[in-house]
Amino acid sequence: MKKWSIDEGNCSISYTLSVAGGRWKWLVLYKLFKNNVMRYGEIKKSLPSITHKMLSQVLSELRDDDLIERIDYAQIPPKVEYRLNERGKSLIPILELMAEWGKENRLCKKDNEQKTNLK
């Protein structure tokens, strides 16, 4: 778990953001929620703009924060899978609310142009 600064004190929002903050963490959590179990390459393929370094870092932090499980299979070639654990699944209602908010509030360029023309 990450250390808190003195200024953050016991703020619940600061804690939540320290564990699951950032663009990539939420997207990886979403992909794991939708797909149940994924290998590293599958996650990378589903998020083409994430770098290998960033994906490795995000997976490591999510694991360190006890939100996902990494399952290592002792075989050749090596096989590793990732999935949400119960603590990670507890963030899904927040993720679904974020998705709903985005759906309701996102405006495409065409919508913006139409609203501008109406003024």
Secondary structure, DSSP 8 states (H G I E B T S, - for coil): -----TTTTT-HHHHHHHHH-SHHHHHHHHHHHHHSEEEHHHHHHHSTTS-HHHHHHHHHHHHHTTSEEEEEE-SSS-EEEEEE-HHHHTTHHHHHHHHHHHHHH---HHHHHHHHHH-
